[in-house]
Amino acid sequence: MQLVEPGRRHYAYDHQQATGNSNAVRAAWQPLRQAGATARTLLVAAAAKRWKVDPASCRVQSGEVRHEATGRRIKYGELAADAARMPMPERVVLKRPEDFKLIGTPAKRLDTPAKVNGTAIYGIDARPPGVRIATLAQSPVFGGRVKSVDDAAAKGVKGVRQIVRLDDAVAVVADHMGAAKKGLAALKIEWDDGPHAKLSTQDIAGELEKATLSPGAVAQNIGNVDDALASAATKVEATYQVPFLAHATMEPMNCTVDARKDGCEIWIGNQAVARVQAAAAKTAGLPLDKVTVHNHLIGADLGGGWKPTVQSALSRSRSM
């Protein structure tokens, strides 16, 4: 966890810019095709208006609008401002599959070299001016709380700036990660494990098995399972159990926050940027437009808790 300076001020979000669940193509295929066709239509309309020709006489190719009859051509970038002012078309014509030039063809990943040679910038690589590094110890039991902390030895570690106690964690803020880790190791923390203190894997497995014996919602019913089993020549029964595994990230969860009275900047690798902005605005008590999110590559997010990461970073920032 990285922190810059203190700061402080909600917001909800209606739309979100996000990626995840491997659904980018499944969910966005049609909307993106429509968005592309709309942009193309507006660019052609802007060019036709500039040239005073029928839009039907224009076509697009290689980032340009072209007028075949006169040989005129103009790049998209030169038309963007005019296109943005054109009225939105009610209907657009989507490109025909036989006209696809990129879809369905092999393409090289442009980010591979940077990821291989170490020049790629992930969230944890962010180093804005004045940054401090924080690392934390969190309750080993879900729902547990900090009971007491002896931080005398940790405060004596060179480079340690502050010890921040939260409800379920203790953070050490330092000049660099080495000092933060040494300070964390020097902490003497007593935990209150709370209501789940004696909860075991066996307890969870038992509750899950018990739940399977109760009638549940039927998502789909095809054929008669009981009749099929009754007439089966061979029956095989087996119970499989796997341990509870963390759906964890390969890159340590991290967030760098510069929280000020007049605004907030965040450096993070995240799947849902709009949610990060909304959570930060609410936690810091700032209008949404006063929160800037710099989104970086993610070292495999896999559904990690973006909201707790941002909120805890802001909590530590305000405590500094």
C-alpha positions in Angstrom: 0.0 0.0 0.0 1.4 3.4 -0.9 0.3 6.7 0.5 1.3 10.3 -0.4 -0.3 13.0 1.8 -3.4 13.5 3.9 -6.6 14.9 2.5 -10.4 14.5 2.9 -14.9 14.6 1.3 -19.6 10.7 -2.1 -20.7 9.5 -5.0 -22.7 7.0 -6.9 -22.1 5.8 -10.4 -24.6 4.9 -13.1 -22.3 3.6 -15.8 -19.0 1.8 -15.5 -15.9 1.2 -17.5 -14.9 -2.3 -16.6 -13.5 -5.5 -17.9 -13.7 -9.0 -16.3 -15.4 -12.4 -16.2 -14.0 -13.0 -19.7 -17.1 -11.3 -21.1 -15.6 -8.5 -23.1 -16.4 -10.0 -26.5 -19.6 -11.7 -25.3 -21.1 -8.6 -23.8 -19.6 -5.8 -26.0 -19.5 -7.4 -29.4 -22.7 -5.8 -30.7 -22.5 -2.5 -28.8 -18.9 -2.0 -30.0 -19.8 -2.7 -33.6 -22.6 -0.2 -33.3 -20.3 2.4 -31.8 -17.8 1.9 -34.5 -20.5 2.1 -37.2 -21.8 5.3 -35.6 -18.4 6.9 -35.5 -17.8 5.9 -39.1 -21.2 7.4 -40.2 -20.4 10.7 -38.4 -17.0 11.0 -39.9 -18.3 10.4 -43.4 -21.1 12.9 -42.8 -18.5 15.5 -41.6 -16.3 15.0 -44.6 -19.3 15.1 -47.0 -20.5 18.3 -45.5 -17.0 19.8 -45.8 -16.7 18.8 -49.5 -20.4 19.5 -50.2 -21.0 16.0 -51.7 -23.4 13.1 -51.0 -22.3 11.0 -48.1 -23.1 7.9 -50.2 -20.3 8.9 -52.6 -17.7 8.6 -49.8 -16.1 5.6 -48.2 -13.6 4.9 -45.4 -10.3 3.1 -45.6 -7.1 3.0 -43.6 -8.2 5.8 -41.2 -9.4 8.2 -43.9 -12.6 9.2 -45.5 -12.2 9.2 -49.3 -14.2 10.7 -52.1 -13.5 8.5 -55.1 -14.9 10.8 -57.8 -12.5 13.6 -57.0 -9.7 11.7 -55.3 -10.0 13.8 -52.2 -9.2 12.2 -48.8 -9.0 13.4 -45.2 -7.8 11.6 -42.0 -10.2 10.8 -39.2 -8.2 13.1 -36.8 -8.9 16.1 -39.0 -12.6 15.3 -38.9 -13.1 14.4 -35.3 -14.1 17.8 -34.0 -16.6 18.3 -36.9 -17.9 14.7 -36.5 -18.6 15.3 -32.8 -20.9 18.2 -33.7 -23.0 16.2 -36.3 -26.4 15.0 -35.3 -26.5 11.4 -34.1 -27.9 9.0 -36.7 -31.0 7.0 -35.7 -29.7 3.9 -37.5 -26.4 2.8 -38.8 -25.3 0.1 -41.1 -22.9 -2.4 -39.6 -19.9 -3.7 -41.5 -20.5 -7.0 -43.3 -18.5 -10.0 -42.0 -17.0 -10.4 -45.5 -15.6 -6.9 -45.2 -13.8 -7.6 -41.9 -10.1 -7.0 -42.2 -8.9 -7.5 -38.6 -11.6 -9.7 -36.9 -10.8 -13.3 -37.3 -7.1 -12.8 -38.2 -4.1 -13.5 -36.0 -2.7 -10.4 -34.3 0.4 -9.9 -32.2 0.0 -8.6 -28.7 1.7 -5.2 -28.5 2.2 -5.5 -24.7 4.2 -8.7 -24.7 7.7 -7.2 -25.1 7.2 -4.8 -22.2 5.9 -7.5 -19.9 8.9 -9.8 -20.8 11.7 -7.2 -20.5 10.3 -5.6 -17.3 9.5 -2.2 -18.6 5.7 -2.6 -18.2 4.2 -0.4 -15.5 1.9 -2.1 -13.1 -0.1 -0.5 -10.3 2.6 -1.4 -7.7 5.2 0.4 -9.8 3.6 3.9 -9.3 6.0 6.3 -7.6 4.5 9.9 -7.6 6.6 12.6 -5.8 6.5 12.4 -2.0 5.3 8.8 -1.9 5.4 6.7 1.3 5.1 2.9 1.4 2.7 1.1 3.7 2.3 -2.6 4.4 -0.1 -4.2 6.8 -1.0 -7.1 9.0 -4.7 -8.1 8.8 -6.8 -10.3 11.0 -6.1 -14.0 10.3 -9.8 -14.8 10.8 -12.6 -13.4 8.8 -14.5 -11.0 11.0 -11.7 -10.6 13.5 -10.6 -7.3 15.0 -7.4 -5.8 16.5 -7.5 -6.3 20.3 -4.2 -4.5 21.2 -1.0 -3.3 19.6 2.4 -2.8 21.0 4.2 -0.7 18.4 7.2 0.6 20.5 9.7 -1.6 18.7 8.3 -0.8 15.3 8.5 2.9 15.8 12.2 2.5 16.5 12.9 1.0 13.1 14.7 3.6 10.9 12.5 4.9 8.1 9.2 4.0 9.8 7.0 7.1 9.8 3.7 6.0 11.4 1.7 3.1 12.7 -2.0 3.2 11.7 -4.4 1.0 13.6 -7.7 0.1 11.8 -10.5 -2.1 13.0 -9.2 -5.3 11.5 -5.6 -4.4 10.5 -2.5 -2.5 11.5 -0.5 -0.7 8.9 3.1 0.5 9.0 3.9 3.6 6.9 7.6 4.0 6.0 10.0 5.7 3.6 10.4 2.4 1.7 9.2 -1.2 1.6 12.2 -2.5 3.5 11.5 -0.3 6.5 7.8 -1.0 6.3 8.3 -4.8 6.4 10.8 -4.5 9.3 8.4 -2.3 11.2 5.6 -4.7 10.6 7.7 -7.7 11.8 8.4 -5.7 15.0 4.7 -5.2 15.8 3.2 -7.2 18.7 -0.4 -7.6 17.8 -3.1 -9.4 19.8 -6.2 -10.3 17.8 -9.8 -10.8 18.8 -10.8 -13.5 16.4 -14.5 -12.7 16.8 -17.5 -15.0 16.0 -15.5 -17.2 13.6 -12.7 -18.0 16.0 -13.4 -21.7 16.1 -14.8 -22.1 12.6 -12.9 -24.9 10.8 -12.7 -26.4 7.3 -14.7 -29.4 8.5 -17.5 -27.1 9.8 -17.7 -25.4 6.4 -17.7 -28.7 4.5 -20.4 -30.0 6.8 -22.6 -27.0 6.2 -22.2 -27.2 2.5 -23.0 -30.9 2.5 -26.1 -30.3 4.6 -27.2 -27.6 2.2 -27.1 -30.1 -0.7 -29.8 -32.2 1.1 -32.3 -29.4 1.0 -34.4 -28.7 -2.1 -33.0 -25.9 -4.2 -33.9 -23.9 -7.2 -34.0 -25.9 -10.4 -32.2 -24.1 -13.2 -33.0 -26.7 -15.8 -34.7 -30.1 -15.9 -34.1 -32.4 -18.8 -35.4 -35.9 -18.7 -36.1 -38.0 -15.6 -32.9 -38.6 -13.6 -34.5 -41.0 -11.1 -35.8 -43.3 -13.9 -32.5 -43.2 -15.7 -30.6 -44.1 -12.5 -33.0 -46.9 -11.7 -32.4 -48.6 -15.0 -28.7 -48.0 -15.1 -26.5 -51.1 -15.4 -23.7 -49.5 -13.4 -23.9 -46.8 -10.8 -20.9 -44.8 -9.6 -21.1 -42.5 -6.6 -18.3 -40.3 -5.4 -17.9 -37.2 -3.2 -15.2 -34.7 -4.1 -14.0 -32.0 -1.8 -11.4 -29.3 -2.4 -9.9 -26.9 0.2 -11.0 -23.3 0.4 -8.6 -21.4 -1.9 -8.0 -17.7 -2.1 -9.1 -16.1 -5.4 -5.9 -14.1 -5.1 -3.8 -11.9 -7.3 -0.3 -12.6 -8.4 0.6 -8.9 -8.0 0.2 -7.8 -4.3 -3.0 -5.8 -4.0 -1.9 -2.2 -4.0 -3.1 1.3 -4.4 -1.3 4.7 -4.4 -3.4 7.7 -3.2 -2.6 11.4 -3.1 -5.6 12.7 -1.1 -5.8 16.5 -0.7 -8.6 18.8 0.4 -9.2 20.0 -3.2 -8.9 16.6 -5.0 -7.6 13.1 -5.1 -5.4 11.1 -7.4 -5.2 7.3 -7.5 -2.6 5.1 -9.2 -3.9 1.5 -9.4 -4.3 -1.5 -11.6 -8.0 -2.3 -11.6 -10.8 -3.9 -13.6 -13.5 -1.3 -12.9 -12.1 2.2 -13.1 -15.5 4.0 -12.6 -16.0 2.1 -9.3 -12.6 3.1 -8.1 -13.4 6.7 -8.8 -16.8 6.5 -7.1 -15.5 4.6 -4.0 -12.6 7.2 -3.6 -15.0 10.1 -4.0 -17.3 8.7 -1.3 -14.5 7.8 1.1 -12.7 11.1 0.7 -15.8 13.2 0.6 -15.1 14.8 -2.8 -17.1 15.4 -5.9 -16.6 12.8 -8.5 -14.9 15.2 -10.9 -12.2 15.9 -8.3 -11.0 12.3 -8.4 -8.5 11.2 -11.0 -7.7 7.6 -11.5 -4.5 6.5 -13.3 -5.1 2.9 -14.3 -2.1 0.6 -14.9 -1.6 -3.0 -15.9 -2.9 -5.5 -13.4 -0.8 -8.5 -12.3 -3.9 -10.7 -12.6 -6.7 -9.1 -10.7 -9.0 -12.1 -10.6 -11.9 -10.4 -8.8 -9.7 -9.0 -5.9 -11.3 -6.5 -3.7 -10.9 -3.1 -5.4 -13.2 -1.3 -3.1 -11.5 -2.3 0.2 -8.1 -1.5 -1.3 -9.1 2.0 -2.3 -11.0 2.7 0.9 -8.3 1.4 3.2 -5.6 3.4 1.3 -7.7 6.6 1.8 -8.2 5.8 5.5 -4.5 5.4 6.0 -3.8 8.6 4.0 -6.2 10.6 6.2 -4.5 9.2 9.3 -1.0 10.4 8.3 
